[in-house]
Structures are given as structure tokens and as C-alpha cells.
Amino acid sequence: MSYVDGFVIAVPQANLDDYKKLANIAGPIWMEHGALSYVECIGDDVPYGELTSFPRAVQAKDDEIVIFAWVVYESRESRDAVMAKVMADKRLKMDWSAMPFDGKRMIFGGFQPFIEL
């Protein structure tokens, strides 16, 4: 069964084009190193919940858009190998202070699917 990394971030609307450029660079690199799929989504129907919600999870501000993304791998072992290659790839070396989003508010994690249809 596959393995999935999931990400949720808040991107300032003013930085959305810069974020899209970064995603269009990163996605093909993930795929080149062995990911099965790479998906980035812009929040379209993500209301601010009273107790929990995607915007609350990343402390999204009024001028920020929630991005939900995931990467699929063959297995956890494959993910670990792909991630090591991605993190070592010089094309993704950048100044983290110049990122188009606040990385401190990014939520991410690895998930083992239990149903795949």
C-alpha cells in the first residue's frame, strides 16, 4: 500500500503567484525523485470554523489563502528515500526567510492509507 505526506499552509494572497512558481519547481523535482503523484490545492470552500478548521489549524489571517497539498509514494521506505533526495537537491536550496509563506505555521505529516479505492 502507498504512503502519503500531507501539508496545510497559509499563503498571503499577495504571495500566491510566488508560491505557485515554487510549487511548479518543487512538484517535478519530487516526481523525478520517485513520487507517484504531487498535488497542490488552493482553498475554495474552507470556512473558518468555530472550534476547528483548516484556516484555524494554520492560523490563517484575513489576507491569506489555505493551501492543501499531498505527495504519494509507493511506501514509507520509498518516501524516506525520495525525501532524502529532494532535500539534497540543489534546485530546492533557498533562503527560508524569503519563502512566500510562514513555514512556522505549516502543518505536515506522513500517513499510512488504510483504504485505497
Backbone as CSV, one residue per row, in Angstrom:
resi,resn,N_x,N_y,N_z,CA_x,CA_y,CA_z,C_x,C_y,C_z
1,MET,0.841,-1.178,0.000,0.000,0.000,0.000,0.889,1.247,0.000
2,SER,0.389,2.331,-0.545,1.171,3.557,-0.692,1.378,4.284,0.632
3,TYR,2.057,5.415,0.553,2.310,6.276,1.704,2.096,7.716,1.244
4,VAL,1.562,8.565,2.128,1.203,9.931,1.740,1.780,10.935,2.725
5,ASP,2.404,11.986,2.201,2.763,13.156,3.002,1.708,14.203,2.737
6,GLY,1.178,14.823,3.803,0.181,15.867,3.665,0.681,17.172,4.239
7,PHE,0.254,18.282,3.648,0.691,19.615,4.056,-0.489,20.575,4.038
8,VAL,-0.558,21.463,5.007,-1.516,22.563,5.009,-0.735,23.814,5.391
9,ILE,-0.877,24.868,4.581,-0.177,26.127,4.859,-1.091,27.305,4.535
10,ALA,-0.757,28.444,5.108,-1.450,29.697,4.802,-0.502,30.558,3.979
11,VAL,-0.962,30.983,2.809,-0.149,31.808,1.919,-0.815,33.171,1.764
12,PRO,-0.084,34.247,2.026,-0.660,35.570,1.790,-1.088,35.697,0.327
13,GLN,-2.261,36.261,0.107,-2.755,36.419,-1.265,-1.748,37.150,-2.139
14,ALA,-1.034,38.105,-1.568,-0.033,38.862,-2.332,1.137,37.981,-2.780
15,ASN,1.336,36.836,-2.124,2.448,35.932,-2.446,2.008,34.697,-3.230
16,LEU,0.728,34.634,-3.609,0.221,33.417,-4.241,0.954,33.086,-5.540
17,ASP,1.234,34.069,-6.371,1.953,33.796,-7.623,3.354,33.256,-7.337
18,ASP,4.027,33.805,-6.335,5.353,33.307,-5.961,5.257,31.878,-5.442
19,TYR,4.214,31.592,-4.673,4.036,30.229,-4.170,3.799,29.253,-5.322
20,LYS,2.975,29.659,-6.287,2.712,28.797,-7.443,3.995,28.519,-8.221
21,LYS,4.848,29.518,-8.354,6.134,29.316,-9.033,6.970,28.285,-8.285
22,LEU,7.016,28.408,-6.960,7.764,27.457,-6.139,7.194,26.045,-6.287
23,ALA,5.876,25.917,-6.246,5.235,24.606,-6.378,5.503,23.995,-7.748
24,ASN,5.548,24.843,-8.786,5.823,24.333,-10.132,7.274,23.922,-10.319
25,ILE,8.135,24.375,-9.447,9.526,23.900,-9.443,9.619,22.625,-8.607
26,ALA,9.012,22.651,-7.419,9.133,21.535,-6.483,8.447,20.268,-6.978
27,GLY,7.245,20.391,-7.507,6.495,19.209,-7.936,7.257,18.301,-8.888
28,PRO,7.772,18.829,-9.991,8.531,17.972,-10.906,9.780,17.359,-10.260
29,ILE,10.382,18.059,-9.307,11.556,17.500,-8.631,11.136,16.298,-7.785
30,TRP,10.014,16.422,-7.053,9.509,15.285,-6.278,9.246,14.095,-7.204
31,MET,8.595,14.371,-8.342,8.266,13.290,-9.284,9.537,12.665,-9.864
32,GLU,10.500,13.487,-10.202,11.765,12.997,-10.751,12.459,12.049,-9.783
33,HIS,12.323,12.342,-8.488,12.999,11.520,-7.475,12.173,10.323,-7.011
34,GLY,10.980,10.122,-7.594,10.248,8.891,-7.322,8.859,9.003,-6.741
35,ALA,8.356,10.212,-6.485,6.977,10.336,-6.009,6.026,9.837,-7.096
36,LEU,4.908,9.261,-6.682,3.906,8.779,-7.638,2.972,9.891,-8.083
37,SER,2.688,10.828,-7.190,1.889,11.996,-7.557,2.189,13.141,-6.598
38,TYR,1.912,14.346,-7.072,2.173,15.577,-6.314,1.012,16.504,-6.605
39,VAL,0.295,16.930,-5.561,-0.908,17.740,-5.747,-0.862,18.956,-4.826
40,GLU,-1.164,20.129,-5.373,-1.263,21.380,-4.609,-2.654,21.952,-4.879
41,CYS,-3.389,22.299,-3.833,-4.754,22.809,-3.982,-4.924,24.131,-3.244
42,ILE,-5.627,25.057,-3.872,-5.958,26.341,-3.262,-7.322,26.202,-2.607
43,GLY,-7.413,26.618,-1.341,-8.676,26.544,-0.631,-9.768,27.327,-1.341
44,ASP,-10.892,26.668,-1.581,-12.003,27.273,-2.294,-13.252,27.324,-1.413
45,ASP,-13.394,26.356,-0.534,-14.549,26.274,0.358,-14.041,25.796,1.714
46,VAL,-13.305,26.663,2.394,-12.688,26.323,3.683,-13.075,27.375,4.732
47,PRO,-14.306,27.275,5.231,-14.766,28.274,6.200,-13.968,28.218,7.499
48,TYR,-13.917,29.358,8.146,-13.248,29.471,9.441,-14.202,28.902,10.486
49,GLY,-13.881,27.734,11.012,-14.761,27.059,11.958,-14.729,27.681,13.342
50,GLU,-15.763,27.387,14.118,-15.832,27.902,15.483,-14.781,27.273,16.387
51,LEU,-14.520,25.984,16.177,-13.566,25.278,17.025,-12.367,24.760,16.230
52,THR,-12.644,24.106,15.107,-11.567,23.581,14.272,-11.859,23.878,12.804
53,SER,-10.817,23.990,12.026,-10.941,24.184,10.580,-9.532,24.264,10.004
54,PHE,-9.435,24.155,8.693,-8.136,24.330,8.048,-7.555,25.714,8.332
55,PRO,-8.336,26.799,8.177,-7.754,28.119,8.478,-7.284,28.244,9.930
56,ARG,-8.054,27.712,10.870,-7.635,27.773,12.274,-6.348,26.977,12.494
57,ALA,-6.243,25.848,11.837,-5.081,24.976,12.043,-3.772,25.676,11.696
58,VAL,-3.812,26.543,10.677,-2.593,27.241,10.255,-2.615,28.718,10.638
59,GLN,-3.570,29.080,11.491,-3.698,30.461,11.962,-3.761,31.439,10.792
60,ALA,-4.564,31.084,9.785,-4.684,31.924,8.589,-5.252,33.288,8.944
61,LYS,-4.642,34.295,8.363,-5.100,35.674,8.540,-6.093,36.018,7.436
62,ASP,-6.771,37.144,7.572,-7.796,37.536,6.603,-7.262,37.634,5.178
63,ASP,-6.002,37.976,5.015,-5.429,38.143,3.674,-4.675,36.902,3.194
64,GLU,-4.919,35.748,3.828,-4.204,34.525,3.457,-5.150,33.469,2.885
65,ILE,-4.586,32.664,2.026,-5.294,31.562,1.375,-4.717,30.254,1.920
66,VAL,-5.595,29.293,2.214,-5.145,27.989,2.696,-4.787,27.108,1.504
67,ILE,-3.611,26.522,1.577,-3.142,25.559,0.573,-3.130,24.185,1.226
68,PHE,-3.695,23.206,0.534,-3.721,21.812,0.980,-2.980,21.031,-0.094
69,ALA,-1.959,20.302,0.302,-1.130,19.586,-0.675,-0.795,18.198,-0.161
70,TRP,-0.496,17.302,-1.100,-0.049,15.974,-0.707,0.829,15.372,-1.785
71,VAL,1.659,14.448,-1.326,2.559,13.714,-2.212,2.355,12.233,-1.915
72,VAL,2.222,11.426,-2.963,2.008,9.983,-2.803,3.270,9.240,-3.219
73,TYR,3.611,8.233,-2.430,4.795,7.398,-2.670,4.384,5.934,-2.698
74,GLU,5.271,5.070,-3.169,4.998,3.628,-3.193,4.859,3.057,-1.790
75,SER,5.662,3.573,-0.841,5.696,3.021,0.517,6.381,4.023,1.437
76,ARG,6.390,3.741,2.718,7.110,4.603,3.671,8.598,4.598,3.336
77,GLU,9.118,3.438,3.001,10.537,3.335,2.664,10.860,4.171,1.424
78,SER,9.976,4.096,0.434,10.159,4.902,-0.773,10.098,6.388,-0.427
79,ARG,9.150,6.779,0.429,9.039,8.181,0.846,10.312,8.661,1.499
80,ASP,10.875,7.849,2.389,12.102,8.259,3.073,13.241,8.456,2.077
81,ALA,13.338,7.576,1.083,14.391,7.684,0.069,14.155,8.901,-0.834
82,VAL,12.909,9.095,-1.274,12.582,10.237,-2.127,12.836,11.536,-1.373
83,MET,12.385,11.606,-0.125,12.542,12.832,0.657,14.018,13.178,0.851
84,ALA,14.856,12.168,1.076,16.288,12.423,1.227,16.861,13.036,-0.060
85,LYS,16.443,12.511,-1.205,16.917,13.049,-2.488,16.402,14.464,-2.719
86,VAL,15.130,14.698,-2.394,14.541,16.027,-2.580,15.254,17.046,-1.704
87,MET,15.471,16.706,-0.454,16.118,17.647,0.472,17.571,17.936,0.080
88,ALA,18.203,17.007,-0.628,19.579,17.211,-1.077,19.659,17.881,-2.450
89,ASP,18.526,18.020,-3.129,18.510,18.565,-4.484,18.831,20.064,-4.456
90,LYS,19.876,20.448,-5.149,20.339,21.844,-5.145,19.328,22.799,-5.769
91,ARG,18.431,22.297,-6.595,17.422,23.159,-7.207,16.415,23.689,-6.184
92,LEU,16.358,23.045,-5.023,15.434,23.493,-3.981,16.136,24.201,-2.826
93,LYS,17.419,24.455,-2.972,18.142,25.203,-1.932,17.746,26.662,-2.037
94,MET,17.199,27.192,-0.954,16.745,28.584,-0.979,16.819,29.190,0.412
95,ASP,16.695,30.472,0.437,16.675,31.218,1.683,15.285,31.059,2.305
96,TRP,15.203,30.321,3.400,13.906,30.037,4.015,13.230,31.301,4.516
97,SER,13.992,32.349,4.807,13.372,33.597,5.258,12.673,34.310,4.098
98,ALA,12.966,33.905,2.871,12.353,34.530,1.696,11.197,33.690,1.135
99,MET,10.762,32.681,1.873,9.669,31.833,1.410,8.385,32.652,1.285
100,PRO,7.496,32.294,0.364,6.257,33.062,0.188,5.169,32.716,1.216
101,PHE,5.540,32.023,2.294,4.607,31.689,3.367,5.390,31.534,4.661
102,ASP,4.680,31.515,5.772,5.298,31.359,7.087,5.425,29.875,7.412
103,GLY,6.615,29.334,7.257,6.850,27.911,7.483,6.584,27.459,8.904
104,LYS,6.588,28.385,9.848,6.318,28.023,11.242,4.869,27.611,11.448
105,ARG,4.001,28.033,10.528,2.583,27.676,10.646,2.188,26.538,9.703
106,MET,3.157,25.933,9.033,2.862,24.811,8.158,2.590,23.569,9.006
107,ILE,1.564,22.825,8.609,1.265,21.543,9.244,1.617,20.466,8.228
108,PHE,2.335,19.456,8.654,2.699,18.385,7.730,2.843,17.080,8.487
109,GLY,2.749,15.994,7.765,2.932,14.690,8.379,2.811,13.597,7.347
110,GLY,3.270,12.413,7.736,3.200,11.238,6.884,2.053,10.350,7.325
111,PHE,1.360,9.773,6.337,0.164,8.984,6.612,0.193,7.647,5.879
112,GLN,-0.218,6.600,6.590,-0.337,5.269,6.014,-1.794,5.054,5.642
113,PRO,-2.114,4.986,4.354,-3.504,4.750,3.963,-4.001,3.381,4.466
114,PHE,-5.276,3.336,4.790,-5.855,2.045,5.145,-6.953,1.632,4.169
115,ILE,-7.365,2.560,3.291,-8.278,2.253,2.194,-7.785,2.994,0.964
116,GLU,-7.668,2.316,-0.135,-7.353,2.942,-1.428,-8.292,2.358,-2.440
117,LEU,-9.150,3.184,-3.002,-10.144,2.715,-3.983,-9.789,3.205,-5.360
